[in-house]
């Protein structure tokens, strides 16, 4: 299995910084001036996207999971057009309420604690923060603003592109190559990530360097990556159920 060490495979992101650690202290200094954009149903407007099979029952558990800010949804439409022919996005989710955020954070924390019982609390928290935005800090999680999306790509054969080889996408070991520019990817996975990076770059999204699948616009993390002092999305207001 071939893999590329170092940074020589990088496809430049248009954002100004993309480390795998986004300091909480710096994120908390970002001011928020919400522009009032509503959450809208992305699935009604996207033409080359589908829901991940694991999320098919979302209407029962989280009916607004695929709602996003108006501008974010428009940007996803732009990203769709930048995909190669016969490719499409597979979506894990956009909006996430705070109750769900807290639940996921606790689950990931417990997972790391079980696997690494010798780790002190500060290390457990730091590692958990790499994969889930802490729900107890000043800065709201990107998904809770409606300004973040988790996604991958489906190829012409109807199957997801391999983004994690040499590790299986369903194995716990996949976390080893979670970083967008991981040097331990197979050549195929590296090329597949380049397709995703290109499409999201073209639309104006920023990427969290610790997770290849996580992209955002307008939230505090977006502002930090772009060296802006103000974010344009705060915690989102759910749409009226009647609308």
N, C-alpha and C positions, 0 to 999 in steps of 0.2 A: 504493500500500500504506500503510494507516494504521498508526501506531505511537504509543505514549504515552511522552513524555519524562518524566523525573523519577520521583517516588515515589508519584504520586497513585493508581496502580492497586493498591497493595499491599493484600492481604488479610492482616490481622494473624495472625502465627504465635503460638501459645500459649507457645512457648519464650521464654526471657528474653533471648537474643541470637542473631543470625543473620548475622554478617558473612561476606564471601567469604574472609577470612583468619582461620584459627584458629591462633594462635601456638604453635609447637612447644614453646617454653620453658614456656608455661602449661599445655599438655596434659601435659607430662612431670611436672608437679607434682601431677596428679590421682592420688590413691591408688586402688588396685584391691583390692577385697574381693569376690572372685568368690562368688556365691551358690550355685554348684553346679548350676544349671539345666542339664539335658541338651540336646543338639542333637536335634531331631526333624525328620522329613520333612514339610516344609510342604505339599507337593503332595498328600499324603494327606488333609489337613484343609481346604484352601482350596477353596471352591465356585465362586468367580467370578474365577479367576486362571488364566493359562496361560503356558507358557514362550515366550520370544521365539524366533522361527525360527532365529536365529543360535546358539541354545543347545541345539538339539534333540539334539545328539550328546554332551551333557554327561556321560552315564554312562560313556563311554569315557575322557574326559579328566579329569573332576572329579566323581566320583559323589556327592559330598556338597554340590554347589553350591546345591541348594535345601533344605538343612537349615538350621534356625535355632534359636535358643534358644526354649524352650517359651513364654515370655511374648511374645516377638516374634511368633511364629506366631499366638498368640491375638489379639494386637493387629491383625494383618493381617486376621483374620476380622472384627474389628470395623470395620476400614477398608472392607472389601468391602461391608458393610451400609450404609455412608455414601455409596456410589457411586450415581449416578443409575440409574434403571431401564434395564436392557439394556446397561449398561456393565460392563466387567471390567478387572482388572489384567493387564498383560503384564510378566512378570518376567525381568530379565537375570541376577539372581543374588542369593544371600544369603551363604552361607559361602564363604570363599576362603582356602586354605592359604597359608603364607608363601612357598613356592616360586613359586606363581602370582603372588603380590603382587610379588615381586622381579622376575619376568619382565615384568609389565605396567609396572612403574615404569621399567625399563630401556628398554622400547619407547617409552614416552611421552617420556622424556628424549632418546632418539636422534631422535625425530620433531621435537622443538623445536630440537635442535641442527642438524638438516639444514635446517630452514626459516629458522633465525636463526643462521647461522654466526658472526656478529659478537658474539653475546651471551657475556659471561663466565660461568664456571661457577656463580657464586653466583646469577645471574639465571636461568640454565637450571634450577637446582635449585629455586629459589623458584617458578618457573612450573610445573614438573612437580609440585611439592607441592600446587598448587592443584587438580590433577585426580586425583592418586594419593597416598594416604597413604604417606609415606616408610617403608620397611620396616626402616630402620636406626636408628630412634629408640626411646627407652624405651617410649613409648606404643604398644600394639599396634594395628594397623589394625582399624577397626570390623568389616569383613567377617571378619577372622580370629577375632573373638570370637563370631561368630554373631549379632551384635546389629545388623547393618546390612543394608539391602535396597536394590537398585537396581530401579526399576520405572517404568512409564508406564501409560497407559490405552488400552483398545480401545473404540471406540464401537459403537452399535447396528448399524452396517453391517459390523462385523467387521474394520474397519481401524483402525490406531492413530490417536489424536487427534494433530493437529499441535501440537507443543510448541515448534517452533523457527523457524517462519516469521518473517521473510522468507527464512530460509536453509533449504536442504534438509536433512532429518534425516540423510542419508547423506554429506553433504559435510563437508569439514574446517572450513568456515566456521561450522558450527553451534556451535563453541566460543565464538564471539563472543557468543552469547546463553545460555551455560551457566548463568550466575548466575540464581538463582531469580526474582529481581525485576528482570531485565534491562529497561531502558527502551526497548530497540530491537525488541521483539516486535511482531508484527502483533496486531490486536485479537482475532482468532480464537485465536491461540496463547496470548495472555494469559488469555482466558476458559477455555481448556482447562487451563491450569496452576492456575487457581482451583479447578477441580473436584478436581484431585489434592491441592492444599493442604488443601482442606476435609476430604476423606476421611481424610488422614493426621493432620490436626489432631484430628479427632474420636476417633481411636484412641490419641492420646497420643505420637506419634512426634515427633522433632525433625529438622530439616532442615539440611544443610550448605548455607549460603547461596551457595556457589560452584557447586553442582550441583543443579539442580532435581529430578533423579531419585534423589538419595541421601538416605535417611532412616534414622534409627537410634534405638535405645533401649538403655540399659544400659552402653554402652561409654564410654570416656574422653571422646570428643567430645560425646556426649550429656550427660555430667556437666558439661563445660565450658559448653555452651550453656545449661544450666539453673542455672549457677553453684553446682554441687555440688562438694564436695571429694573425694568418693569415687565411683568407678564400680563397678557390680555385676557386670560381665563382664570377665574377662581372656581370654587366648587359650583358645579352646574345645578341649575334648577330643572327638575323633571317637568316634562310637558304635561299640560292638562290632559287627563285621561279621555276627556270628551273630544279633544282635537285629533 
